[in-house]
Structures are given as C-alpha cells and as structure tokens.
C-alpha cells in the first residue's frame, strides 16, 4: 500500500471509502447531527463546476438553519484549494464553504 502525500489513512464507513480517518469521523458526526435534526440533506462529495471547465468537489454538503453548507476536511490547505475556495465564494456566494480541521 502506498502512503498518502499528507499521511492520510483511507477509512471505510457504511461501505463508503473516505480519504482519511478525520474525514470518516466527520461523516459519523454529521450523520448523528442529521439524525438529531440539526442538519438536513447530507450529501457526500458535492461537485461544483466553474467556467473554464474546472471543478471543486467538497467532502460534505448539507442544509443547516436554512443555509447551504459545504464542508472540506483539511489538514493542509494547498494553493489549489485556496484558489477553489475563492472560486466558490465568487461563483456560489449563497453557499458557505467551511474548512474542518
């Protein structure tokens, strides 16, 4: 097995493969929050396409208090992620992008 560039260990929950233990743990937390009614419409890997045909794939998407939230579980914020974060703010200002560490 090859090691991830940033040391992440893939983890499977509910038959879904997550890129890291941290991401899998966040999924479990979000499932509980949805069960408790604090969030709705939990989705995994929501995709957003920008002009010039490049895209951003978040880790999770959901609705909290009427707002659309997209989460990205990050240990390291790369320059490419920072660019995509700015594109999300510009092209999708109605969506809140949250970084979970």
C-alpha angles and dihedrals in degrees: 000000000000120000120245117250091245097033097257117158115216112236132190124217124169088356090300118124114222123194093233144013088247092056092047091050090051090052090055090050092049092049089055092047089052091049089051090051096244092119133022138204098023110196132181122227101356110197127218121189119207130197113279086047102269124127147202123221115198123203097234140004129194145143119257121179091343094307126113110236127190117192130201118192105215136175092174125027104214124201089251091054091049090053092049089047089057091047090052091052091049102040098032106031090158091064122077114219112204125190114213117200 
